[in-house]
């Protein structure tokens, strides 16, 4: 068999027990398990609780063992890839070290278990993402997992007399199953929708896959709406902006965006008029049938329109600056202007949640109880800026707040909670991890723009939402992002001309060079 120095990537031959063909089969099987794991956790309360989380961690580290034994290049050789793994490793070690001063040992242990899962998953992913099955099915697998999860949640609304899912009083009619948290459900749908739009607008993909992805995007868009999660809508917007900025094939990407988003918006309008679908406040089977018929019709229309090939090519005028800089610059300008307009019209946002439950009126408000979480996290950081209160310690600090409204133990922001609980040291390790992932995406983009666009868009959606909610504590929504990060690390590590090839073959499995950006 071949063995490798994991840091240099150089290979040497040594006798082995498995043939080359058998090793490839085992690695391919491991890659399939890797792709399926996030979707499986989605149906186990998002992997939030001990048993599914520990089971997933054991699976991830078993895959690390498979990669270490059978893969010729188990670890990345690029600095950015090594930096990402090192950052996550140090963050995990620091969380474990914080047991010494953490006020609640059980919460610190939960955080450590979760990080061990993430570390094992990222290491295994970086090794297995080189497998052909991952190259072909990475984005479709994430989309399929999101469709399965959102589809289960919608099933009760389509057939309210036949299907009864567990619901919580706090959800108040918002789409929450099977993840059990509506905001996490919304983020999973948003990431899946961004990737579905990318696939549908990618001319390198087989036509049938583009059509299926377009249809899936409509269902996921309806799922985003029915969670009534403003953060998920923001994450979707961020992902689409990055996709427009980076996708090498602008016209089919825009066609895909307008078709799928438009069809999903129509589906949302239909759902808003049907109380059974909107909030489950009634259980009228006829309303479920109406929604199902409308959803199928819209999905079929999107599947037909999105992959259409234009008869006449359109040459866009040169702007003299790169499209990424133009799109991102305009987006930032619009964000600033929008913020000023909101400040002028609504004044200072309130630190309380807007309209509760399944009500579209809440989507137009910027009020949120998160401001109070973030304020307390900032105060906690200033009290112990170097090492923080210890992992899981924010809950103690939050309980000190008078008239807090709830007993949540989370700061609802990965970045602020890390600062409060792990201090400057923890933030440095988190930023090291994020910088390594970002560097891998940039490296991949320079070599393969088509392969990097979807990865960057999905990661941007997750990174935005992670600053607004406790996504880090929900493996079902963070593992898809780590899967994209692992792919960026692995694919940016390809030597020679392979790095410039598209990670996605056309129908017939013929890979083409990446198309220059418009």
C-alpha positions as CSV (number, residue, x, y, z in Angstrom):
1,X,0.0,0.0,0.0
2,X,1.0,3.7,-0.2
3,X,1.8,5.6,2.9
4,X,2.3,9.3,3.2
5,X,3.9,12.0,5.2
6,X,0.7,13.9,6.3
7,X,2.4,17.3,6.3
8,X,4.3,17.1,3.0
9,X,2.0,14.9,1.1
10,X,4.8,12.8,-0.3
11,X,4.1,9.1,-0.8
12,X,6.0,5.9,-0.5
13,X,5.1,2.3,-1.1
14,X,4.9,-0.3,1.6
15,X,3.3,-3.7,1.7
16,X,-0.3,-3.7,2.7
17,X,-3.2,-6.1,3.5
18,X,-5.7,-4.4,1.2
19,X,-5.6,-4.1,-2.6
20,X,-5.8,-0.7,-4.2
21,X,-9.3,-1.5,-5.4
22,X,-10.4,-2.6,-2.0
23,X,-8.9,0.5,-0.4
24,X,-10.8,2.7,-2.8
25,X,-14.1,0.9,-2.1
26,X,-13.6,1.4,1.7
27,X,-12.8,5.1,1.3
28,X,-15.8,5.5,-1.0
29,X,-18.0,3.9,1.6
30,X,-16.5,6.1,4.3
31,X,-17.2,9.1,2.1
32,X,-20.9,8.1,1.8
33,X,-21.2,7.8,5.5
34,X,-19.6,11.3,5.8
35,X,-22.2,12.8,3.4
36,X,-25.1,11.1,5.2
37,X,-24.2,11.9,8.8
38,X,-25.5,15.5,8.9
39,X,-28.8,14.4,7.5
40,X,-29.2,11.6,10.0
41,X,-28.5,13.9,12.9
42,X,-31.3,16.3,11.6
43,X,-33.8,13.6,12.4
44,X,-32.3,13.1,15.9
45,X,-33.3,16.5,17.3
46,X,-30.5,18.1,15.3
47,X,-27.9,16.1,17.2
48,X,-28.3,18.5,20.2
49,X,-28.5,15.8,22.9
50,X,-25.9,13.5,24.3
51,X,-26.6,10.1,22.7
52,X,-26.8,11.2,19.0
53,X,-23.9,13.6,19.5
54,X,-21.7,10.9,21.0
55,X,-22.7,8.4,18.3
56,X,-21.9,10.9,15.6
57,X,-18.5,11.6,17.3
58,X,-17.6,7.9,17.4
59,X,-18.6,7.6,13.7
60,X,-16.5,10.7,12.8
61,X,-13.4,9.4,14.6
62,X,-13.8,5.9,13.1
63,X,-13.7,7.6,9.7
64,X,-10.5,9.4,10.8
65,X,-9.0,6.0,11.5
66,X,-10.1,4.8,8.0
67,X,-8.5,7.8,6.4
68,X,-5.3,7.5,8.4
69,X,-4.9,3.9,7.4
70,X,-6.0,3.9,3.8
71,X,-5.7,7.4,2.4
72,X,-2.4,8.3,0.7
73,X,-2.8,11.9,1.9
74,X,-4.8,11.9,5.2
75,X,-4.0,15.5,6.1
76,X,-3.8,18.7,4.0
77,X,-0.4,19.9,2.8
78,X,-1.4,23.6,2.3
79,X,-0.8,26.1,5.0
80,X,-4.4,27.3,5.0
81,X,-5.7,23.7,5.4
82,X,-3.3,23.0,8.2
83,X,-4.2,26.3,9.8
84,X,-7.9,25.4,9.8
85,X,-7.3,22.0,11.5
86,X,-4.9,23.5,14.0
87,X,-7.3,26.3,14.9
88,X,-10.1,23.8,15.6
89,X,-7.8,21.5,17.5
90,X,-6.6,24.4,19.7
91,X,-10.1,25.5,20.3
92,X,-11.1,22.0,21.4
93,X,-8.1,21.8,23.7
94,X,-8.9,25.2,25.2
95,X,-12.5,24.2,25.9
96,X,-11.3,21.1,27.7
97,X,-8.7,23.1,29.6
98,X,-11.5,25.5,30.7
99,X,-13.0,22.7,32.8
100,X,-10.6,24.1,35.5
101,X,-12.5,27.3,35.8
102,X,-15.9,26.7,34.1
103,X,-18.8,27.2,36.6
104,X,-21.0,24.5,35.2
105,X,-19.1,21.3,34.5
106,X,-22.0,19.6,32.5
107,X,-22.3,22.4,30.0
108,X,-18.5,22.5,29.5
109,X,-18.5,18.7,28.9
110,X,-21.3,19.1,26.3
111,X,-19.2,21.8,24.5
112,X,-16.1,19.6,24.6
113,X,-18.0,16.6,23.2
114,X,-19.4,18.7,20.4
115,X,-16.0,20.1,19.5
116,X,-14.5,16.6,19.4
117,X,-17.3,15.7,16.9
118,X,-16.5,18.7,14.8
119,X,-12.8,18.1,14.9
120,X,-13.1,14.5,13.9
121,X,-15.6,15.3,11.2
122,X,-13.4,18.0,9.7
123,X,-10.3,15.8,9.7
124,X,-12.2,12.9,8.1
125,X,-13.8,15.3,5.7
126,X,-10.5,16.8,4.6
127,X,-9.2,13.3,3.8
128,X,-12.4,11.8,2.2
129,X,-13.4,14.9,0.2
130,X,-10.9,13.9,-2.5
131,X,-12.9,10.8,-3.3
132,X,-14.9,11.0,-6.6
133,X,-18.2,10.3,-4.8
134,X,-17.8,13.4,-2.7
135,X,-16.7,15.6,-5.7
136,X,-19.9,14.6,-7.5
137,X,-22.4,14.6,-4.6
138,X,-21.2,17.0,-2.0
139,X,-23.6,19.8,-2.7
140,X,-26.5,17.5,-3.9
141,X,-26.1,15.5,-0.7
142,X,-26.5,18.6,1.5
143,X,-29.5,19.7,-0.5
144,X,-31.1,16.2,-0.3
145,X,-30.6,16.1,3.5
146,X,-32.2,19.6,3.8
147,X,-35.1,18.5,1.6
148,X,-35.6,15.4,3.7
149,X,-35.7,17.4,6.9
150,X,-37.9,20.2,5.6
151,X,-40.1,17.7,3.8
152,X,-40.9,15.9,7.1
153,X,-41.7,19.2,8.7
154,X,-44.0,20.2,5.9
155,X,-45.7,16.8,5.7
156,X,-47.9,17.5,8.7
157,X,-49.1,20.7,7.1
158,X,-49.9,18.9,3.8
159,X,-51.7,16.0,5.4
160,X,-52.8,17.3,8.8
161,X,-55.2,14.5,9.5
162,X,-52.8,11.7,8.7
163,X,-49.5,13.0,10.2
164,X,-49.0,14.4,13.7
165,X,-45.5,15.5,14.6
166,X,-44.3,16.5,18.0
167,X,-44.5,20.3,18.6
168,X,-43.4,22.7,21.3
169,X,-45.4,25.6,22.8
170,X,-42.5,27.9,22.2
171,X,-42.6,27.3,18.5
172,X,-46.2,28.6,18.3
173,X,-46.9,27.1,14.9
174,X,-43.5,27.8,13.3
175,X,-41.8,25.0,11.3
176,X,-39.5,23.2,13.7
177,X,-39.5,19.5,13.1
178,X,-37.4,17.4,12.9
179,X,-34.6,19.6,14.2
180,X,-36.9,20.9,17.0
181,X,-35.7,24.5,16.7
182,X,-37.3,26.8,14.1
183,X,-34.3,29.1,13.6
184,X,-32.0,26.1,13.1
185,X,-34.6,24.6,10.7
186,X,-34.6,27.9,8.8
187,X,-30.8,28.0,8.5
188,X,-30.7,24.4,7.2
189,X,-33.3,25.3,4.6
190,X,-31.4,28.5,3.6
191,X,-28.1,26.7,3.1
192,X,-29.8,24.0,1.1
193,X,-31.6,26.5,-1.0
194,X,-28.4,28.4,-1.8
195,X,-26.7,25.2,-2.9
196,X,-29.8,24.1,-4.9
197,X,-29.7,27.4,-6.7
198,X,-26.0,27.0,-7.4
199,X,-26.5,23.5,-8.8
200,X,-29.5,24.6,-10.9
201,X,-27.5,27.5,-12.4
202,X,-24.4,25.5,-13.1
203,X,-24.2,24.4,-16.8
204,X,-21.6,21.8,-16.0
205,X,-24.1,19.7,-14.1
206,X,-26.4,17.1,-15.8
207,X,-29.7,18.5,-16.9
208,X,-31.7,16.1,-14.7
209,X,-29.8,17.2,-11.6
210,X,-30.3,20.9,-12.3
211,X,-34.0,20.4,-12.7
212,X,-34.2,18.3,-9.5
213,X,-32.3,21.0,-7.6
214,X,-34.5,23.7,-8.9
215,X,-37.6,21.9,-7.7
216,X,-35.9,21.2,-4.3
217,X,-35.1,24.9,-4.0
218,X,-38.8,25.8,-4.1
219,X,-39.6,23.4,-1.3
220,X,-36.7,24.7,0.8
221,X,-37.8,28.3,0.1
222,X,-41.2,27.5,1.5
223,X,-39.5,26.0,4.5
224,X,-37.5,29.1,5.1
225,X,-40.7,31.2,5.1
226,X,-42.6,28.9,7.4
227,X,-39.9,29.1,10.1
228,X,-40.6,32.9,10.2
229,X,-36.9,33.2,11.0
230,X,-35.4,36.6,10.1
231,X,-31.9,35.3,10.5
232,X,-32.5,32.5,8.0
233,X,-33.8,35.0,5.5
234,X,-30.7,37.1,6.1
235,X,-28.4,34.1,5.7
236,X,-30.2,33.2,2.4
237,X,-29.6,36.8,1.1
238,X,-25.9,36.7,2.1
239,X,-25.4,33.3,0.4
240,X,-27.1,34.6,-2.8
241,X,-25.0,37.7,-2.9
242,X,-21.8,35.7,-2.6
243,X,-23.1,33.3,-5.3
244,X,-23.7,36.2,-7.7
245,X,-20.3,37.7,-6.9
246,X,-18.3,34.5,-7.4
247,X,-20.2,32.2,-9.8
248,X,-18.4,32.1,-13.2
249,X,-21.6,31.6,-15.2
250,X,-23.5,34.7,-14.3
251,X,-26.5,34.5,-16.6
252,X,-27.6,30.9,-15.7
253,X,-27.0,31.7,-12.1
254,X,-29.3,34.8,-12.2
255,X,-31.9,32.7,-14.1
256,X,-31.7,30.1,-11.4
257,X,-32.0,32.7,-8.6
258,X,-35.0,34.6,-10.1
259,X,-36.8,31.4,-11.0
260,X,-36.4,29.5,-7.7
261,X,-36.8,32.5,-5.4
262,X,-39.8,33.7,-7.4
263,X,-41.5,30.3,-7.3
264,X,-40.7,30.0,-3.5
265,X,-42.2,33.5,-3.0
266,X,-45.4,32.5,-4.7
267,X,-45.5,29.3,-2.6
268,X,-45.1,31.5,0.5
269,X,-48.0,33.7,-0.6
270,X,-50.2,30.7,-1.0
271,X,-49.2,29.3,2.4
272,X,-49.9,32.6,4.0
273,X,-53.5,32.3,3.0
274,X,-54.0,28.8,4.4
275,X,-54.1,28.7,8.2
276,X,-53.3,25.0,8.3
277,X,-50.1,25.5,6.4
278,X,-49.2,28.8,7.9
279,X,-49.4,27.9,11.5
280,X,-51.3,24.7,12.1
281,X,-53.9,26.7,13.9
282,X,-56.4,24.6,12.1
283,X,-56.2,21.1,10.6
284,X,-58.1,21.4,7.3
285,X,-57.1,18.6,4.9
286,X,-58.4,20.6,1.9
287,X,-55.9,23.4,2.7
288,X,-53.1,20.9,2.8
289,X,-54.1,19.6,-0.6
290,X,-54.3,23.1,-2.1
291,X,-50.7,23.8,-0.8
292,X,-49.4,20.5,-2.1
293,X,-50.9,21.1,-5.6
294,X,-49.5,24.6,-5.7
295,X,-46.1,23.5,-4.5
296,X,-45.8,20.7,-7.0
297,X,-46.9,23.0,-9.9
298,X,-44.3,25.7,-8.8
299,X,-41.6,23.1,-8.4
300,X,-42.3,21.6,-11.9
301,X,-42.2,25.1,-13.4
302,X,-38.9,25.9,-11.7
303,X,-37.5,22.5,-12.8
304,X,-38.3,23.4,-16.4
305,X,-37.3,27.0,-16.5
306,X,-34.1,27.2,-14.3
307,X,-31.9,24.9,-16.5
308,X,-32.9,26.5,-19.8
309,X,-30.0,27.3,-22.1
310,X,-30.2,30.7,-23.7
311,X,-30.4,30.6,-27.5
312,X,-28.2,33.7,-27.9
313,X,-25.3,34.5,-25.7
314,X,-25.3,37.9,-24.0
315,X,-22.0,39.7,-23.6
316,X,-22.0,41.8,-20.5
317,X,-20.1,45.1,-20.7
318,X,-16.8,45.3,-18.9
319,X,-17.1,47.4,-15.7
320,X,-13.3,47.9,-15.3
321,X,-13.5,46.2,-11.9
322,X,-14.0,42.6,-10.8
323,X,-17.6,41.4,-10.4
324,X,-16.9,40.2,-6.8
325,X,-15.8,43.6,-5.8
326,X,-18.7,45.3,-7.6
327,X,-21.4,43.0,-6.2
328,X,-20.0,43.0,-2.6
329,X,-19.5,46.8,-2.7
330,X,-23.0,47.4,-3.8
331,X,-24.4,45.0,-1.2
332,X,-22.5,46.7,1.6
333,X,-23.7,50.1,0.4
334,X,-27.3,48.9,0.3
335,X,-26.9,47.4,3.7
336,X,-25.7,50.7,5.1
337,X,-28.4,52.7,3.5
338,X,-31.1,50.2,4.7
339,X,-29.7,50.5,8.2
340,X,-29.9,54.3,8.1
341,X,-33.5,54.2,6.8
342,X,-34.6,51.7,9.5
343,X,-32.9,53.8,12.2
344,X,-34.7,56.9,10.9
345,X,-38.1,55.2,10.6
346,X,-38.2,52.8,13.6
347,X,-35.7,54.4,15.9
348,X,-33.7,52.3,18.4
349,X,-34.6,48.6,18.2
350,X,-36.3,47.2,21.3
351,X,-34.6,44.4,23.2
352,X,-37.7,42.2,23.1
353,X,-39.0,39.8,20.4
354,X,-41.5,41.1,17.9
355,X,-44.8,39.4,17.2
356,X,-44.6,35.9,18.6
357,X,-45.1,32.7,16.6
358,X,-46.1,32.0,13.0
359,X,-46.9,35.5,11.9
360,X,-45.2,37.2,8.9
361,X,-45.5,40.5,10.6
362,X,-42.4,39.7,12.7
363,X,-40.3,39.5,9.5
364,X,-40.5,43.3,9.1
365,X,-39.2,44.2,12.6
366,X,-35.6,44.5,13.8
367,X,-36.6,44.2,17.5
368,X,-35.1,41.2,19.2
369,X,-34.2,39.9,22.6
370,X,-30.8,39.0,21.2
371,X,-29.6,42.5,21.9
372,X,-29.8,41.8,25.6
373,X,-27.9,38.5,25.2
374,X,-25.2,40.2,23.2
375,X,-25.0,43.1,25.7
376,X,-24.5,40.7,28.6
377,X,-21.9,38.7,26.6
378,X,-20.0,41.9,26.0
379,X,-20.1,42.7,29.7
380,X,-19.0,39.2,30.6
381,X,-16.0,39.5,28.3
382,X,-14.8,42.8,29.8
383,X,-14.8,41.2,33.3
384,X,-12.4,38.4,32.3
385,X,-11.1,39.2,28.8
386,X,-8.1,36.9,28.7
387,X,-9.5,33.4,29.5
388,X,-13.3,34.1,29.9
389,X,-15.7,32.5,32.3
390,X,-15.1,29.0,31.1
391,X,-17.0,27.0,28.5
392,X,-20.7,27.1,29.2
393,X,-20.3,29.9,31.7
394,X,-22.5,32.4,30.0
395,X,-25.6,30.8,31.5
396,X,-24.5,31.8,35.0
397,X,-23.9,35.4,33.8
398,X,-27.3,35.5,32.0
399,X,-29.1,34.4,35.2
400,X,-27.8,37.5,36.9
401,X,-29.8,39.7,34.5
402,X,-32.9,41.2,36.0
403,X,-36.1,40.8,34.0
404,X,-34.4,38.7,31.5
405,X,-37.6,37.1,30.1
406,X,-36.1,33.6,29.7
407,X,-33.4,31.3,31.2
408,X,-31.5,30.6,28.0
409,X,-27.9,29.6,28.7
410,X,-26.6,30.7,25.3
411,X,-25.4,34.1,24.0
412,X,-27.0,33.4,20.6
413,X,-23.8,34.3,18.8
414,X,-20.8,32.0,18.2
415,X,-18.4,34.9,18.2
416,X,-19.7,36.8,21.2
417,X,-20.2,33.6,23.3
418,X,-16.6,32.5,22.5
419,X,-15.3,35.9,23.7
420,X,-17.4,35.7,26.9
421,X,-16.6,32.1,27.8
422,X,-13.1,31.5,26.4
423,X,-11.7,35.1,26.3
424,X,-9.1,36.4,23.8
425,X,-7.4,33.1,23.7
426,X,-10.5,31.3,22.6
427,X,-11.3,34.0,20.0
428,X,-7.8,33.7,18.6
429,X,-8.2,30.0,18.1
430,X,-11.7,30.4,16.5
431,X,-10.3,33.0,14.2
432,X,-7.4,30.8,13.3
433,X,-9.9,28.1,12.3
434,X,-12.1,30.5,10.3
435,X,-9.0,32.1,8.6
436,X,-7.8,28.7,7.5
437,X,-11.1,27.8,6.0
438,X,-11.4,31.2,4.3
439,X,-7.8,30.8,3.0
440,X,-8.7,27.4,1.5
441,X,-11.8,28.9,-0.2
442,X,-9.7,31.7,-1.7
443,X,-7.1,29.2,-2.8
444,X,-9.7,27.0,-4.4
445,X,-11.4,30.0,-6.1
446,X,-8.2,31.1,-7.8
447,X,-7.8,27.6,-9.3
448,X,-11.5,26.5,-9.8
449,X,-14.1,29.2,-9.6
450,X,-17.0,26.9,-10.5
451,X,-16.1,24.6,-7.6
452,X,-15.5,27.3,-5.1
453,X,-18.7,29.4,-5.7
454,X,-21.2,27.1,-4.1
455,X,-18.9,26.3,-1.2
456,X,-18.2,30.0,-0.5
457,X,-21.9,30.8,-0.7
458,X,-23.0,28.1,1.7
459,X,-20.2,28.9,4.2
460,X,-21.1,32.6,4.0
461,X,-24.7,31.9,4.8
462,X,-23.7,29.7,7.8
463,X,-21.1,32.2,9.1
464,X,-23.6,35.1,9.0
465,X,-26.2,33.1,10.9
466,X,-23.7,31.8,13.4
467,X,-23.3,35.3,14.6
468,X,-27.0,35.6,15.3
469,X,-27.9,32.2,16.9
470,X,-26.6,29.1,18.6
471,X,-26.0,27.1,15.5
472,X,-22.6,25.9,16.9
473,X,-24.6,23.9,19.4
474,X,-26.8,22.2,16.7
475,X,-24.6,19.7,14.8
476,X,-27.3,19.2,12.1
477,X,-26.8,22.7,10.8
478,X,-23.0,23.1,11.6
479,X,-21.8,19.8,10.1
480,X,-23.0,20.8,6.5
481,X,-20.8,23.9,6.9
482,X,-17.9,21.8,8.1
483,X,-18.5,19.5,5.1
484,X,-18.1,22.4,2.8
485,X,-15.0,23.6,4.7
486,X,-13.5,20.1,4.4
487,X,-14.1,20.2,0.6
488,X,-12.5,23.5,0.3
489,X,-9.4,22.3,2.2
490,X,-9.2,19.1,0.2
491,X,-9.9,20.5,-3.3
492,X,-7.6,23.5,-2.8
493,X,-4.8,20.9,-2.0
494,X,-4.9,19.3,-5.4
495,X,-1.5,19.4,-7.2
496,X,-0.9,20.5,-10.8
497,X,-3.6,20.8,-13.4
498,X,-6.1,18.9,-11.4
499,X,-6.7,21.9,-9.2
500,X,-7.9,23.9,-12.2
501,X,-10.5,21.3,-13.2
502,X,-14.1,21.7,-12.2
503,X,-15.0,19.5,-9.2
504,X,-18.3,18.8,-11.0
505,X,-18.4,16.8,-14.3
506,X,-20.9,17.2,-17.0
507,X,-23.3,14.5,-17.9
508,X,-21.1,11.7,-19.1
509,X,-18.6,12.4,-16.3
510,X,-16.4,14.6,-18.5
511,X,-14.7,17.3,-16.5
512,X,-14.2,20.7,-18.1
513,X,-11.9,23.6,-17.2
514,X,-13.4,26.2,-15.0
515,X,-15.0,29.0,-17.0
516,X,-13.4,32.5,-16.6
517,X,-15.5,34.9,-14.6
518,X,-17.7,37.3,-16.5
